[in-house]
Amino acid sequence: MKNYLSNWNLMRFIRLVLGVIVSVQGFQAHQWMLVALGGLFTLMPVFNIGCCSTAGCKTTYSSRKTTATEDITYEEVKSK
């Protein structure tokens, strides 16, 4: 349990609290779709799933470095 709670950050706690709040509000209003949506939002931080939780949004980049640079020359265009 200690190892599981070591990976929690502030954003994960906020997502958990918001999911619980949505679930409770949906239950109090008898809106069962909100309860299901809140349950989904509660389970996402519990299981650490989502787009950005496991580097799902990570973009790839080339590690190739270019050392040679070319000088750009500009030519002035005069109008008549």
VODREN-259010 format. One line per 2 residues: number of its first residue (from 1); their letters; for each residue x, y, z of N, C-alpha, C, O. Coordinates in steps of 0.2 Angstrom, whole numbers, always signed. Layout:
REM residues N
NUM> a> X,Y,Z,X,Y,Z,X,Y,Z,X,Y,Z  ...
END
This chain:
REM residues 80
1> mk> +4,-6,+0,+0,+0,+0,+4,+6,+0,+3,+11,-3  +10,+6,+4,+14,+12,+4,+17,+13,-3,+18,+19,-5
3> ny> +19,+8,-7,+22,+9,-13,+17,+11,-18,+19,+15,-23  +11,+9,-17,+5,+12,-22,+4,+19,-21,+3,+23,-26
5> ls> +4,+22,-15,+3,+29,-13,+9,+33,-15,+8,+39,-14  +15,+31,-16,+20,+35,-17,+20,+38,-24,+24,+43,-25
7> nw> +16,+36,-29,+16,+39,-36,+11,+44,-36,+9,+46,-42  +7,+46,-31,+2,+51,-31,+5,+58,-31,+9,+59,-27
9> nl> +2,+62,-36,+4,+69,-36,-3,+73,-34,-8,+71,-34  -2,+80,-34,-8,+84,-33,-13,+84,-38,-19,+84,-36
11> mr> -11,+83,-44,-16,+83,-50,-20,+76,-49,-26,+76,-50  -17,+71,-47,-21,+65,-46,-26,+65,-41,-31,+62,-41
13> fi> -24,+68,-35,-28,+69,-29,-34,+74,-32,-40,+72,-30  -33,+79,-35,-38,+83,-38,-43,+80,-42,-49,+80,-41
15> rl> -41,+75,-47,-45,+71,-51,-49,+67,-47,-55,+66,-48  -46,+64,-42,-50,+59,-37,-56,+63,-34,-61,+60,-33
17> vl> -54,+68,-31,-59,+72,-27,-65,+75,-31,-71,+74,-30  -63,+77,-37,-68,+79,-42,-73,+73,-44,-79,+74,-45
19> gv> -70,+68,-45,-74,+62,-47,-79,+60,-42,-84,+58,-43  -76,+60,-35,-81,+58,-30,-86,+64,-29,-92,+62,-28
21> iv> -85,+70,-30,-90,+75,-30,-95,+74,-35,-101,+75,-33  -93,+73,-41,-98,+72,-46,-102,+66,-45,-108,+66,-46
23> sv> -99,+61,-42,-103,+55,-40,-108,+56,-35,-114,+54,-35  -106,+60,-30,-111,+61,-24,-116,+66,-26,-122,+65,-25
25> qg> -115,+71,-30,-120,+75,-33,-125,+72,-37,-131,+73,-37  -122,+67,-41,-127,+63,-46,-131,+59,-42,-137,+58,-43
27> fq> -129,+56,-36,-133,+52,-32,-138,+55,-28,-144,+53,-28  -136,+61,-26,-141,+65,-22,-147,+68,-27,-152,+69,-25
29> ah> -145,+69,-33,-150,+72,-38,-153,+66,-42,-158,+68,-46  -152,+60,-40,-155,+54,-44,-153,+54,-51,-157,+52,-55
31> qw> -147,+57,-53,-145,+57,-60,-140,+52,-61,-134,+53,-59  -142,+46,-63,-138,+40,-63,-133,+40,-68,-127,+37,-68
33> ml> -134,+44,-74,-128,+45,-78,-122,+49,-75,-117,+48,-77  -124,+54,-71,-119,+58,-68,-115,+53,-63,-109,+54,-62
35> va> -119,+49,-59,-115,+44,-55,-110,+39,-59,-105,+38,-57  -113,+37,-65,-108,+33,-69,-102,+37,-71,-96,+35,-71
37> lg> -103,+43,-73,-98,+48,-76,-93,+49,-70,-87,+49,-71  -96,+51,-64,-92,+52,-58,-88,+46,-56,-82,+46,-54
39> gl> -91,+40,-57,-87,+33,-56,-81,+33,-60,-76,+30,-58  -82,+34,-67,-77,+34,-72,-71,+39,-70,-66,+37,-70
41> ft> -73,+45,-68,-68,+50,-66,-65,+48,-59,-59,+50,-58  -68,+44,-55,-65,+42,-49,-60,+36,-50,-55,+36,-47
43> lm> -62,+32,-55,-58,+26,-56,-51,+28,-60,-46,+24,-60  -52,+33,-64,-46,+35,-68,-40,+37,-64,-34,+34,-65
45> pv> -40,+41,-59,-34,+42,-54,-33,+36,-50,-27,+35,-48  -38,+32,-48,-36,+26,-44,-32,+21,-47,-27,+19,-45
47> fn> -33,+20,-54,-29,+15,-58,-24,+18,-62,-20,+15,-66  -23,+25,-61,-18,+29,-65,-19,+28,-72,-14,+27,-76
49> ig> -25,+29,-75,-26,+28,-82,-28,+35,-85,-31,+39,-81  -27,+36,-91,-29,+42,-94,-24,+44,-100,-19,+40,-100
51> cc> -25,+49,-103,-20,+51,-108,-13,+53,-106,-8,+50,-108  -13,+57,-101,-7,+59,-99,-4,+56,-93,+2,+58,-90
53> st> -7,+50,-90,-4,+47,-84,+2,+43,-86,+6,+42,-82  +2,+39,-92,+7,+35,-93,+11,+37,-99,+13,+33,-104
55> ag> +12,+44,-100,+15,+47,-106,+12,+45,-112,+15,+44,-117  +5,+45,-112,+2,+44,-118,+2,+50,-123,+1,+49,-129
57> ck> +3,+56,-120,+3,+62,-124,+10,+64,-126,+11,+69,-129  +15,+60,-125,+22,+61,-126,+23,+62,-134,+21,+57,-137
59> tt> +26,+67,-136,+28,+67,-143,+35,+65,-144,+40,+66,-139  +36,+62,-149,+43,+60,-151,+47,+65,-155,+44,+69,-158
61> ys> +53,+65,-154,+58,+70,-157,+64,+66,-159,+66,+61,-156  +67,+69,-164,+73,+66,-166,+79,+68,-162,+80,+74,-160
63> sr> +83,+63,-160,+89,+65,-156,+95,+67,-161,+101,+68,-158  +94,+67,-167,+99,+69,-172,+101,+76,-171,+96,+80,-172
65> kt> +107,+78,-170,+109,+85,-170,+112,+87,-176,+117,+84,-178  +111,+93,-178,+114,+96,-184,+119,+101,-181,+117,+106,-178
67> ta> +125,+100,-183,+130,+105,-181,+132,+110,-186,+134,+116,-185  +131,+108,-193,+133,+113,-198,+127,+118,-199,+121,+115,-200
69> te> +128,+124,-199,+123,+129,-201,+124,+132,-207,+130,+134,-209  +119,+134,-211,+120,+138,-217,+119,+145,-217,+114,+147,-213
71> di> +123,+149,-220,+121,+156,-220,+116,+158,-225,+116,+155,-230  +111,+162,-223,+106,+163,-228,+108,+170,-230,+109,+175,-227
73> ty> +107,+170,-237,+108,+177,-240,+102,+180,-243,+98,+176,-245  +101,+186,-242,+95,+189,-244,+96,+194,-250,+102,+197,-250
75> ee> +92,+194,-254,+93,+199,-260,+87,+204,-260,+81,+202,-259  +89,+210,-260,+84,+216,-260,+81,+216,-267,+84,+217,-272
77> vk> +74,+217,-267,+70,+217,-273,+68,+225,-273,+65,+227,-269  +70,+228,-279,+68,+235,-280,+62,+235,-284,+62,+232,-290
79> sk> +57,+239,-283,+52,+240,-287,+53,+247,-291,+56,+251,-289  +50,+247,-297,+51,+252,-302,+46,+258,-301,+46,+263,-304
END
